[in-house]
Amino acid sequence: MSKKYNFYAGPAILPYEVMKKAQDELLDYNGIGLSIMEISHRSKDFDQVVTTAEAKIRSLLGVPDNYSVLFLQGGASTQFGQIPMNLLKGGKADYVNTGAWAKKAIKEAKLFGTVNVAGSSEDNNFNYVPENLNLSPDAVYVHVTSNETIGGIQYRNFPDTGSVPLIADMSSDIFSRELDVSKFALIYAGAQKNIGQAGVTLVIIRNDLVENSADNLISMLSYKIQVDKKSLYNTPPCFSIYIVKLVLDWIEKQGGAAAVEAVNNEKAKLLYDTIDNNPMFNGTAKTKDRSKMNVTFRLTPEELEGKFVSEATAAGLVGLKGHRSVGGCRASIYNAMPLDGVKELVKFMKKFQAENG
Ligand SMILES: Cc1ncc(COP(=O)(O)O)c(C=O)c1O
């Protein structure tokens, strides 16, 4: 197989070692003579997978003891509704509108209470993270999207919400950098970008939010029940959780979040420097808010973008087309993208400019 670098936004690149290990263990997990896909989710072998995954999340992110860690289903999109369903109880929440994902979260929250859009960058095509928020003193929580996967903007510093719980959708940058979990009341992330394959959503929730959450919800969507049952109310996405566990092993082997962050910084710098120093390429996000995970850019002239993407694909650099809603180009350089992959992309960009400029 010829070497390919995967720049898709999600489902996204997984570390080679993770896929190799999954392949090696596929038919015989841990010497038990069965696959992890075909054993009971109540078995001791699977229990060990979930328990280890949770322990690694706690140690790698420094999750305080008064938080629960959940592995849920329905993607981050279900959290858009599950959060207000459990927490809002007809009250008001502040949302920061930073792009397509924040908008979807806002739409669902409106089903359960009042939404105050405390800040928005829609006026400039979502190319920056709004500051000077208009926060409501009586908000039940404040919701932000730490990294907007489509627009390619990312929070460097999160808003200070005082005693109002801060909730973050970290679907596209969880585990990409060091994090002070205690600043947040709830963090959620679909696994399929930085921590695994599709099918499982990580939720880290402070226990007082669980205790104060609504009663009489359908069981699958009740935080109280999911916490009480340790994410095993029903059959969980066993294989997806197993892959998360392997990715956490890999992060640990890299040296943890700080080490992963250092490489991510290097990759992002290399790519943004190339964009800034070559007139054919124009970054779409404001410099201060540029995402280190999803690098969005346009070509001059824009008509060259199709050629750029197809020649890149032919050269083994796959997934560079921007999201269908915004066009342009996007290189997703999640944790598992090696520095060499970004170097190859940069080499290709320079060659493309020389040939077409
Ligand atoms: C920031 C962000 N939030 C939410 C979602 C939706 O995730 P899911 O497809 O797991 O529902 C995505 C998906 O790309 C995303 O990038």
The ligand as an SDF file (V2000), in Angstrom:
LIG
                    3D

 16 16  0  0  0  0  0  0  0  0999 V2000
  -17.1710   20.6400   17.0700 C   0  0  0  0  0  0  0  0  0  0  0  0
  -18.1340   19.5570   16.7040 C   0  0  0  0  0  0  0  0  0  0  0  0
  -19.2130   19.3720   17.4790 N   0  0  0  0  0  0  0  0  0  0  0  0
  -20.1140   18.4030   17.2120 C   0  0  0  0  0  0  0  0  0  0  0  0
  -19.9670   17.5780   16.1180 C   0  0  0  0  0  0  0  0  0  0  0  0
  -21.0010   16.5290   15.8480 C   0  0  0  0  0  0  0  0  0  0  0  0
  -20.4950   15.3180   16.2350 O   0  0  0  0  0  0  0  0  0  0  0  0
  -21.2690   13.9500   15.9720 P   0  0  0  0  0  0  0  0  0  0  0  0
  -21.1810   13.6760   14.5220 O   0  0  0  0  0  0  0  0  0  0  0  0
  -20.4900   12.9930   16.8340 O   0  0  0  0  0  0  0  0  0  0  0  0
  -22.6630   14.1160   16.4350 O   0  0  0  0  0  0  0  0  0  0  0  0
  -18.8460   17.7160   15.2960 C   0  0  0  0  0  0  0  0  0  0  0  0
  -18.6640   16.8200   14.1380 C   0  0  0  0  0  0  0  0  0  0  0  0
  -17.8610   16.9910   13.2800 O   0  0  0  0  0  0  0  0  0  0  0  0
  -17.9180   18.7360   15.5910 C   0  0  0  0  0  0  0  0  0  0  0  0
  -16.8470   18.9220   14.8190 O   0  0  0  0  0  0  0  0  0  0  0  0
  1  2  1  0
  2  3  1  0
  2 15  2  0
  3  4  2  0
  4  5  1  0
  5  6  1  0
  5 12  2  0
  6  7  1  0
  7  8  1  0
  8  9  2  0
  8 10  1  0
  8 11  1  0
 12 13  1  0
 12 15  1  0
 13 14  2  0
 15 16  1  0
M  END
$$$$
